Every structure is written in structure tokens, then in C-alpha cells.
Amino acid sequence: MQKQIFPVISIEKELPFYVIGVGIECWQFPIERPSGYQYPQIFVSRKGEGILTVNGKKLRLPENTAFYIPAGMPHSYRAAEKDWYVDWMCFSGYEALALIKKWGLTSFAKLGNPLADTMHEIMQKAYYELKGDKIYGSSAASGLLYMLMLELRQGIDSRFSQSLAATHTDSYSEVLRYIEDHYSEQIRLSDLAELAGITEQHLCRLFKTNLEMRPMEFITRVRIMHAKELLMFSEKPISEISAESGFQDSSYFSVVFKKYEGMSPAEFRRTFAGAM
């Protein structure tokens, strides 16, 4: 039996994120979309193997592969040989579409594990929320969709980080590890350049080329990511979360958080805390 649901969309359109449809381990029949699909789609290949044609290329999609197709991108997909089962979700919402633009999620992306397993768990929770609670399920699914988009973005950012590290494996891997290990402390550009053994200008160029941002912006994003985890999964005061995430001033933390996430830390906590 196919586990898929297409919730009735009416008042849900007022939500910042809403699910158009979601399916769990669905048997996948061949699809041809020469003009693309009207909504962004996220898939996880669960059993068997698929073949996706996108941007004029054929890609094999083995088990535990996640992939994202933006709205309007021509594509087709089918089972490679035997049966192919996938998780899928299509979505919309004013904030979801704004984040797609802000985060640059306008290209096809293919990602592996452990991201695929995490995405499966989130989609499964969204499916059961929508199926089990006709009144409040859409609100719960909205929070889960946001978390799914976060996983997608972080997976893509991780690939850029790996690309940066591969440019000069030892030095840049050390820089990235240092940022991850010391994001809660004061980090100066000069310290990172010294760690990599290059000039500050050279380090900035490498980050800009590989990550499309400067080192200090990357550090801020890492700090915001950790702050969001604490807001969702702990009851610590926002001032304490601010300090643990590397922001010396909680007021400044709130300003930066709202710049990146479109809402204050308190609003974020009220909206998404406990969604998982």
C-alpha cells in the first residue's frame, strides 16, 4: 500500500512553510517532465535504483541517495532495472520560497548518507503528522519541512566545505576543523590565515571561490546553525545560547539571527522547538 498524502491546502497557504504532498517508500513509476514541476521536490532513494535525467545528464540514484529538484527544472526519472521505491516531498510557502532564493537552492543537488537517512526520518514524521491530525498536522509538518530544508542546505554547504578542503587537504581541513571546534570562541581572520600558512587575502579568495562567502561569514553561519540546534532541543535561556554559540552580546546575536533566519531567536524557538 502506497504511503502518500496530499493534504487539503487552504489556510495552510498562510504558513511560511507548507507541504503540498509527501510519500514514504512509494513504488516509483516513470516520470517525464519536459517543463519541470511547479513545486520544489526533495527525494530519497530507499530501495532499488533509479535513473534521473537532468541538465542533459543521466545520473544513477542508488539506495540511500537524496536529491533535490528545483521548481521548473526539466527532468525525468525511472527505475534502473527492477522496482524502485522513493520518499518524496513537494512544498511551498512564502518563507520556503524566500529561503530557496536566499540560500541559492536553484540548482539540482545529489547527496548521500547520513543526510539521506535523516531526510527519510523527517519525511516520515511529516507523513504521519498529516495523516494522523487533520487539524494541527499541517502546522507540525510546516516545522518539519523547515528542518528538511535545513538538512538540504547543510548537506550542500558540506560539499562546498569538502571542496575547499580538497584544494589543499591538510591546511584547509585544519581551518575547517578549527572553526567547528572553536566557533564558541573569538576567531580572528589572522589566526585562520596563520593556521593555513597563507595570507589573509589568499584565504578570503579561496573561501569566496569554494564557499561563495568570506571566512567570517562562514563562521557566522556555523554559529547560527549551532544556535538553532540549541533553540530547538534545549531549554537554555537565549542569552546563554548566544554565548555558547560564539556571540558575546545577546542583542547583537538577535540582530544577526533575524538577518539570516527572518525571525528572532524567540520566534524561532516558539515555531520549531519540539518539532522533532
SVG drawing of the C-alpha trace seen along z (x, -y; Angstrom):
<svg xmlns="http://www.w3.org/2000/svg" viewBox="-9 -44 62 50">
<polyline fill="none" stroke="black" stroke-width="0.4" points="0.0,0.0 1.3,-3.4 2.0,-5.7 1.4,-9.1 -0.8,-12.0 -1.9,-15.3 -3.3,-17.5 -6.1,-19.9 -4.4,-23.3 -6.4,-26.3 -5.5,-28.2 -2.2,-26.3 -1.1,-28.8 -0.7,-31.4 2.0,-29.3 5.6,-30.2 6.3,-26.6 3.7,-24.1 3.7,-20.6 1.9,-20.0 2.4,-16.3 4.6,-13.6 5.1,-9.9 7.1,-7.3 8.8,-4.3 6.5,-4.7 6.8,-2.5 8.1,-4.9 6.7,-4.7 8.4,-6.5 8.0,-10.3 8.7,-12.7 8.6,-16.4 10.0,-18.4 8.8,-21.7 9.7,-20.7 7.3,-20.6 5.6,-23.7 6.9,-23.0 10.4,-22.2 10.8,-18.5 13.0,-16.5 13.5,-12.7 15.3,-9.9 16.0,-6.7 15.0,-4.0 15.0,-0.6 16.3,0.3 18.0,-2.1 16.7,-4.9 18.0,-6.8 17.4,-10.6 17.9,-12.7 18.5,-16.4 20.6,-19.1 21.2,-16.7 22.9,-14.1 21.8,-10.7 22.5,-10.0 22.2,-6.7 20.4,-7.0 21.3,-4.0 19.7,-3.3 20.3,-6.0 20.7,-8.8 18.9,-12.1 18.3,-14.5 16.6,-17.9 15.0,-19.2 14.0,-22.9 10.7,-24.1 10.6,-24.5 13.7,-22.4 13.1,-19.9 13.7,-16.3 12.7,-12.6 13.3,-9.6 12.6,-5.9 13.7,-2.6 17.1,-1.5 16.0,2.2 13.7,3.7 11.3,1.9 12.4,-1.4 11.0,-2.9 11.4,-6.5 10.4,-9.0 9.3,-12.3 8.0,-15.7 6.9,-18.8 6.3,-22.0 5.8,-25.8 5.2,-28.7 6.3,-32.3 9.2,-31.8 10.2,-28.5 10.4,-30.2 12.3,-33.1 14.9,-30.8 15.3,-28.9 16.3,-32.2 18.4,-33.4 20.2,-30.1 20.8,-29.7 18.8,-26.4 18.1,-26.9 20.2,-24.0 19.8,-20.2 21.7,-18.6 22.5,-15.0 23.5,-14.0 24.3,-10.7 24.3,-9.4 24.0,-10.2 21.8,-13.0 19.5,-10.6 18.6,-8.7 17.9,-12.0 15.7,-13.2 13.8,-9.9 13.1,-10.3 11.8,-13.8 9.6,-13.0 8.2,-10.0 7.3,-12.2 5.6,-14.8 3.6,-12.0 2.3,-10.7 1.6,-14.2 -0.5,-15.0 -2.3,-11.6 -3.0,-11.5 -4.0,-15.0 -6.3,-16.7 -6.5,-19.9 -2.9,-20.6 -0.9,-18.2 -0.1,-20.9 1.4,-23.2 3.6,-20.3 4.5,-19.4 5.5,-23.0 8.2,-22.8 9.4,-19.5 9.6,-20.9 11.8,-23.8 14.1,-21.2 14.2,-19.2 15.3,-22.4 18.0,-23.0 19.3,-19.5 19.4,-20.0 21.2,-23.3 23.7,-22.0 24.4,-19.0 25.1,-21.2 27.3,-23.5 29.2,-20.4 30.0,-19.6 31.5,-23.1 33.5,-22.6 34.8,-19.3 35.7,-21.0 37.6,-23.7 39.4,-21.1 40.4,-19.1 42.1,-22.2 44.9,-21.9 43.8,-19.0 45.9,-19.3 45.8,-23.1 42.2,-23.8 40.9,-20.7 42.6,-22.1 41.0,-25.5 37.5,-24.0 38.1,-21.7 39.3,-24.7 36.2,-26.7 33.9,-23.8 35.8,-23.2 36.2,-26.8 33.1,-28.6 32.1,-29.5 35.3,-31.4 36.6,-34.6 38.1,-33.7 40.3,-36.2 41.0,-36.1 44.7,-36.4 44.6,-33.3 43.0,-31.3 45.4,-32.5 48.4,-31.7 46.9,-28.2 46.6,-27.6 50.1,-29.1 48.8,-31.7 47.9,-35.4 44.5,-36.7 43.8,-37.8 44.5,-34.4 42.3,-32.7 39.5,-35.1 39.8,-34.3 39.7,-30.6 36.6,-30.8 34.9,-33.1 35.7,-30.7 34.8,-27.5 32.1,-28.5 30.9,-31.7 31.4,-33.6 34.2,-35.1 35.6,-33.3 33.9,-35.4 30.5,-34.9 31.1,-31.2 31.9,-31.3 28.7,-33.3 26.7,-30.6 28.3,-27.9 27.4,-29.8 23.8,-30.3 23.5,-26.6 24.6,-25.6 22.3,-28.2 19.3,-26.8 20.1,-23.3 20.2,-24.7 17.0,-26.7 15.1,-23.6 16.5,-20.9 17.3,-22.7 15.6,-24.9 18.6,-27.1 18.0,-30.9 18.6,-32.8 21.4,-34.8 23.2,-31.5 22.7,-30.1 24.1,-33.4 27.3,-33.0 27.7,-29.2 27.3,-29.9 30.1,-32.5 28.2,-35.8 29.5,-38.0 26.4,-40.2 22.9,-38.7 21.4,-41.8 23.8,-41.5 23.0,-37.8 19.3,-38.6 20.0,-41.0 22.3,-38.6 19.9,-35.7 17.0,-37.6 19.1,-38.7 19.8,-35.1 16.6,-33.3 14.0,-36.0 12.7,-35.8 14.1,-36.4 15.6,-33.6 12.5,-33.6 10.1,-33.4 12.2,-30.5 12.0,-28.6 8.2,-29.1 7.8,-27.9 10.1,-25.0 11.0,-23.8 10.0,-20.2 9.1,-19.7 11.2,-16.5"/>
</svg>
